[in-house]
């Protein structure tokens, strides 16, 4: 297949190598994906916060978990620990929710920072969030204006506790949406923080012996906002509500973990490998299309196997006929016919008496005298040592006539 196509293959290989080199040495664009993962140093990773936790919770164990809540908490008796979940959304299934609520009820603390909540967890705590954009009154709104405002606007947050409250709002600029809680179970909730529009973004919910903390702006805990000491101060004060205890840090409910079982995860995570994969795939497709132009060799026609059963029967029959052993053939024909009678009419064939003849006649619908003559001829043939050709022919005609007029 390669013969005659070497120039095409060489051209594709050179293009492939050129694209790989170009990708490797070209400047890497900033990755703005919201991973919220402790291992990521991208703007929306949480590597900076995770590295700060030993200072906020000194001499305490900080354990990252890559398993669902159910696997981590089921059959484990945690006491006075903190479970920290930071992600774009939080929507655990029913089993995960059940274990998390049992964990809090037993006296532990749960901290969840997410823009929105859904599933059994949100339904149980009656949680619902909304987003707010600060549009100036009288401003003409079009698509370009909305985009501009969204980029230039900033989210301003503060605490309700006067000991933590800042004289000025903590301001988080760019790449941030102002999410707030518009629904929660007020009977068990304390308000811990609001935005500059007095909309609630941070609450604590009493649950059994423990507490569940809900924060609607997970972005403030990412690397992007940790370059400013003021923003670091805000994140530290939020986490100060948690007791200084062991931390279970969630790494399962992350956007980056959605395809954790995908066989192409490593390829697609690296831009250079991803480009190389698609270039190789397209090159292979082009190579196949070029290769289909070659001439196909003639495919030989294979004759199907013949059914030689009839030939075999003919050979055996001829052999018997040529040997002239008519007695042997006659005995075998009588034996096979009697086997057919036993199978068809379910009667014994040992004695050809009057009752036997009558019964065969009734069951077959053939005249009794003809049945009588046939079976007595059988008896005569069986008693002889030799059978003539004419007797064999007569025997065969009788059997064929019986089969022809037999109603069963």
Number of C-alpha atoms within 10 A of each C-alpha: 12 10 8 10 12 11 11 13 16 11 10 19 14 11 14 18 13 12 15 17 12 12 16 13 9 10 8 10 7 8 12 12 12 20 25 29 24 19 14 17 17 19 21 24 26 27 19 21 18 19 12 12 16 14 11 16 18 12 11 15 14 18 13 16 16 16 13 16 22 17 14 16 17 15 9 9 8 14 15 17 22 26 24 19 22 27 29 19 19 20 16 20 15 13 14 19 19 18 18 23 20 16 29 24 17 17 18 25 30 25 21 21 24 21 26 22 22 17 14 17 20 18 13 14 17 15 18 17 18 15 13 12 14 12 14 9 6 6 8 9 12 9 7 9 13 14 12 11 16 19 14 12 20 19 22 16 26 24 22 16 11 8 7 15 17 14 8 10 16 20 19 21 15 13 15 17 21 22 23 23 21 14 14 18 13 11 8 12 17 15 16 21 21 20 20 14 10 11 17 24 25 24 19 20 21 16 21 15 13 21 24 24 22 23 23 29 24 23 25 22 26 28 23 20 20 19 11 11 10 14 18 20 12 23 18 17 15 20 16 13 13 22 14 16 18 19 23 18 19 24 24 19 24 21 17 19 15 10 11 14 8 10 9 12 14 12 14 14 11 11 15 19 16 15 17 18 16 11 18 14 12 13 17 14 12 14 17 12 10 13 15 10 9 10 7 7 6 6 6 6 6 6 6 6 6 6 8 9 9 9 10 11 11 11 12 12 12 12 12 13 13 10 8 14 15 19 19 13 16 22 16 11 17 19 13 10 14 17 14 12 16 12 11 12 13 10 13 13 12 8 11 15 12 11 10 16 20 17 15 20 18 12 13 19 14 17 13 17 11 14 20 19 13 18 18 14 16 19 14 10 20 15 9 9 8 14 18 14 15 10 16 17 12 14 18 15 12 18 14 12 12 17 13 9 12 14 11 9
